[in-house]
Amino acid sequence: MLNCYLTIVIFVRRIIVVSLLFNFLLLGACSTSKIIQKKVDTLYSSASDNHFTGIMLFDPDKKDTIVSYNSAKYFTPASNTKIFTLYTALKLLPPKVPSFKYLISKDTLIVTGTGDPSFFHPIFKDSSAFNYIKNFKHLAVYLDNYYDPAFGPGWAWEDYDLSFSPERNSFPLYGNVVTIFKDPNFGIYPDYFSSTVLVRSNKTNREKSENIFYFPPERKDTLYVPFITKDSIVLGLLEGIFKKKINHLNRLPAGKLETFFGSSRDSLAKEMMQKSDNFLAEQILIMGSSTISDSLSSKKTIDYMLDNYLNDLKQSPRWVDGSGLSRYNLFSPESLVNVLYRMYTEYDEGRLFSLFAVGGESGTLKEWYVSSTDPYIYAKTGSLGNNHCLSGYLKTDSGKILLFSIMNNHFRQTPSEIKERMQEFLAFVKVKY
């Protein structure tokens, strides 16, 4: 009887200890969240601030929101839009992207574009598409399968001659830019435009309505200028590449189109995310439409993603382009964290993090979020005038992975002041959580 009584007492004591331990851990977690929330209040609730900030910090393992500060409100995301574009690439594009679609008729290859941005791009070295096409005696091209304007909705009209704003089209070549360099020798790539590059100072890098380019004689570094991508230019460039006359078709002949797959999807995505390449982002959306339709349109891709993969977002975004150049885009921090969570649970962590800029090491974050030990920020920046956002993944000192989105709109301070505040907050979370 005594033994039975002692067993019951020991059992009850163990229950009490476990319960106390659980409550202690729970209180510790709550205490940590309160400490982090207090830091948010200190940094972002100052009466002197007159801009708009939204923050969401999320623990994916616990499925617990640590901080929610205006996280359901809409903000201008700038290049944080590329997070949605990345998810689109991972969902719609195969490991080797569709370079072009084609029909073979006797000794003629009939080609139509898919929007693949890598063809003779100065960064990407995949030549499989070129090697396949060059083997045919005759080549015909159909270019009328693209249904969007050259520029995205709401893009700044005066950016037409700037390197970050190339035109969009179905068959991009050379990144849709002319590269003009002075050292060690003056050169133009592609040389198709050699006769229309003038060594002369001008208010713009290119005439607005024609492919006449200006290179200031005093300039030392390389100049990248978008060119107008009308059909005659694409045909001329292709004829220069393949050294043969190319037939321009007004319609495709009957027959099933085959797809040629070329460049690495992840290589394109990595360059887009780490360097915040607007051209790649736009063309990735266009390529996405080639996998669901014969008609190329970034809007078609956006609608498909929102209807099929993102139809349960609590704040459905206003999503109008792939790059975030448009101020028409509206996203909430919560929606961005939602997509980050989907990618985190659906794809290998190492592969996923390798696509993002790394704090203190690479891309747009090379000069920020520097760590004396291992990197702790893997994220996408987003900047437009008076707006700066950062969304991605944070590794804490305790080994946890957290998802975050910080969106700042309409500030009048310098961007560095905004970034310093964000860096202070995320470094604090790294240590405390």
PyMOL commands that set and color helices and strands:
alter all, ss='L'
color gray80, all
select helices_A, chain A and resi 2-44+78-92+128-133+157-159+174-176+191-196+231-242+265-275+278-290+298-308+333-346+349-354+363-365+415-432
alter helices_A, ss='H'
color red, helices_A
select strands_A, chain A and resi 52-59+64-69+96-105+108-113+138-142+177-181+187-189+197-198+213-214+223-226+246-249+258-264+357-358+377-384+387-395+401-409
alter strands_A, ss='S'
color yellow, strands_A
deselect
rebuild
show_as cartoon
